[in-house]
Amino acid sequence: MGEIFINYRRDDTAGEARALFNELREKVGDDKVFMDVDNIALGRDFREVLTERLATVEVMLALIGVNWLDAKDKSGRRRLDDPNDFVRREIRAALQRNIAVTPVLLKDATIPAEADLPEDIRALVFRNAFELTHSRWGSDVNELIHRLGLVAPPAAAAGTPPPSAEPRPTTPAATPSTASAGRFRAPLGVVAAIVGVLVAGAGGYWYYQGEQGREAELRQG
């Protein structure tokens, strides 16, 4: 997904625009989000920068608050009625390119009626909108990101293996020596009896040898 352009009116949704800008930068990358205050260098003609960015971005988030439709300039004229109003110009450029333009509704705002908009941006009312609420801001922003396809949802992330049963522990195969020892191991009682017999036999043998020696000595004497 290419760059995201945040369109907003400062006296309507400046705080929300800043919060959304910061979260999007953190979650989709610093170089993926454009907002005029942060992304136009000092000394640059902001009209040229906006034109350049609007020619390449792939997503526009048009932030709409409760004062968006009827915001007025110093002379009391509705801002949207001015063809050179920057909010109107940006939306018009994005609609003409037919990129994804999402109205983002804030502070209980609603989509304006088609008749209430200048003709060159009336197509905005037919774009699928998304509501960001103060009480669910974090989860709403995550949902917005996923629905726009800016990042893959955790369950569908590439390379994530499907859940599987916990592997069973395996028992190492016995070596031939240990296997043989296990098959021919004699009971302990039998071993003890055999040892006893051998010891008794050895004792008798040496006793017999001793008696034979003494008898021979007596005969010689």
C-alpha positions in Angstrom: 0.0 0.0 0.0 1.3 3.5 -0.9 1.3 6.7 1.0 -1.7 7.8 3.1 -2.8 11.5 2.8 -4.6 13.0 5.8 -7.0 15.7 4.8 -8.5 17.8 7.6 -9.6 21.2 8.6 -7.5 22.7 11.4 -10.3 24.5 13.2 -12.4 21.4 13.1 -10.3 18.2 13.8 -6.6 19.3 14.3 -6.2 17.3 17.5 -7.7 14.1 16.0 -5.6 14.5 12.9 -2.4 14.8 14.9 -3.3 11.7 17.0 -4.2 9.7 13.9 -1.1 10.8 12.2 1.1 9.6 15.1 -0.6 6.2 15.4 -0.4 5.6 11.6 3.3 6.4 11.5 4.0 4.0 14.3 2.0 1.2 12.8 2.6 1.5 9.1 5.8 3.5 8.8 7.0 7.1 9.0 7.3 7.3 5.2 3.8 6.1 4.6 1.8 8.9 6.1 1.6 12.6 4.9 0.2 15.5 6.9 0.9 19.1 5.8 2.3 20.4 9.1 5.0 17.7 9.4 5.8 16.8 5.9 6.3 20.2 4.2 9.8 21.6 4.6 10.4 25.2 5.6 10.7 27.4 2.6 8.9 25.1 0.2 5.8 26.3 -1.7 3.1 24.2 0.0 0.9 24.4 -3.0 3.5 22.5 -5.1 4.2 20.0 -2.3 0.5 19.2 -2.0 0.1 18.8 -5.7 3.1 16.5 -5.9 1.9 14.3 -3.0 -1.7 14.2 -4.3 -0.4 12.9 -7.6 1.2 9.8 -5.9 -0.8 8.9 -2.8 -3.0 5.9 -2.9 -5.2 6.5 0.2 -6.9 9.7 1.4 -8.5 9.9 4.9 -10.9 12.9 4.8 -11.5 13.8 8.5 -15.0 15.2 9.0 -16.0 16.8 12.3 -19.2 18.5 13.3 -18.0 21.9 12.0 -16.5 20.6 8.8 -19.5 21.4 6.5 -20.3 24.9 7.8 -16.8 26.2 8.7 -16.6 29.9 7.7 -13.7 32.2 6.8 -13.1 35.6 8.3 -15.6 37.2 6.0 -18.4 34.8 7.0 -18.3 32.8 3.8 -18.5 29.1 4.0 -15.0 27.7 3.3 -16.2 24.8 1.1 -17.8 27.3 -1.3 -14.3 28.7 -2.1 -12.9 26.8 -5.1 -9.4 27.5 -3.7 -10.2 26.1 -0.2 -7.4 23.6 0.4 -9.7 20.9 2.0 -11.9 21.1 -1.1 -8.9 21.1 -3.5 -7.3 18.1 -1.9 -10.5 16.1 -2.0 -11.2 17.1 -5.5 -7.8 16.0 -6.7 -8.1 12.6 -5.0 -11.6 12.0 -6.4 -10.4 12.8 -9.9 -7.6 10.2 -9.6 -10.2 7.8 -8.2 -8.0 6.6 -5.4 -9.4 5.3 -2.1 -11.0 8.3 -0.4 -12.4 7.4 3.0 -14.5 9.9 5.0 -13.5 9.5 8.6 -16.3 10.7 10.9 -15.3 12.3 14.2 -17.2 13.7 17.2 -20.6 12.2 16.1 -20.4 13.9 12.7 -22.4 12.4 9.8 -21.9 12.3 6.1 -23.2 15.6 4.6 -26.0 15.5 2.0 -25.0 15.5 -1.6 -26.8 18.8 -2.2 -24.8 20.5 0.6 -21.5 20.0 -1.1 -19.9 21.8 -4.1 -20.4 19.8 -7.3 -16.8 18.9 -7.8 -16.6 16.9 -4.5 -20.2 15.5 -4.3 -18.9 12.1 -5.0 -17.4 12.1 -1.5 -20.9 11.2 0.0 -20.9 7.9 -1.9 -17.5 6.8 -0.5 -17.8 4.2 2.3 -17.1 6.1 5.5 -15.6 5.0 8.8 -16.3 6.4 12.3 -13.6 7.0 14.9 -14.8 7.4 18.4 -13.1 8.9 21.4 -14.1 6.0 23.8 -12.8 3.3 21.4 -10.0 5.3 19.7 -7.3 2.6 19.9 -9.5 -0.3 18.6 -11.1 1.9 16.0 -7.7 3.0 14.6 -6.6 -0.7 14.4 -9.9 -1.6 12.6 -9.4 1.3 10.2 -5.9 0.1 9.4 -7.0 -3.5 8.8 -10.0 -2.5 6.7 -7.9 -0.3 4.5 -5.4 -3.2 4.0 -2.5 -1.1 5.3 -1.2 -4.1 7.3 -2.3 -7.7 7.4 -4.5 -8.8 10.4 -2.6 -11.0 12.8 -4.6 -14.1 12.0 -3.9 -13.6 8.2 -0.3 -12.5 8.4 1.9 -14.0 5.8 4.0 -16.9 7.0 1.9 -17.5 10.1 1.4 -21.3 10.5 -2.1 -22.6 11.2 -2.8 -23.5 14.8 -2.1 -27.1 15.6 -2.3 -29.5 18.6 0.5 -29.4 21.1 3.2 -31.9 20.0 3.5 -35.0 22.2 6.9 -35.5 23.9 8.8 -38.3 22.3 10.7 -41.0 24.2 14.3 -41.7 22.9 14.8 -45.2 21.5 16.7 -47.5 23.7 20.2 -48.5 22.5 20.8 -52.3 21.9 22.8 -52.6 25.1 20.2 -51.0 27.4 17.4 -52.9 25.7 19.3 -56.2 26.2 20.0 -55.4 29.8 16.3 -54.7 30.3 15.3 -58.1 28.8 17.8 -60.3 30.7 18.0 -58.6 34.1 17.6 -61.3 36.8 15.5 -60.8 40.0 17.5 -59.5 42.9 16.5 -62.5 45.2 17.9 -65.0 42.7 21.2 -63.1 42.4 21.5 -63.1 46.2 20.9 -66.8 46.5 23.5 -67.6 43.8 26.1 -65.5 45.6 25.3 -67.2 48.9 25.8 -70.6 47.4 29.1 -69.6 45.8 30.4 -68.1 49.0 29.4 -71.2 51.0 31.1 -73.5 48.5 34.3 -71.5 48.5 34.4 -71.6 52.3 34.0 -75.4 52.4 36.7 -75.9 49.8 39.3 -73.8 51.8 38.3 -75.6 55.0 38.8 -79.0 53.3 42.2 -77.9 52.0 43.2 -76.8 55.5 42.3 -80.1 57.1 44.2 -82.1 54.4 47.3 -80.0 55.1 47.2 -80.6 58.9 46.8 -84.4 58.4 49.8 -84.6 56.2 51.9 -82.7 58.8 50.9 -85.2 61.5 51.9 -88.2 59.3 55.3 -86.7 58.7 55.9 -86.0 62.4 
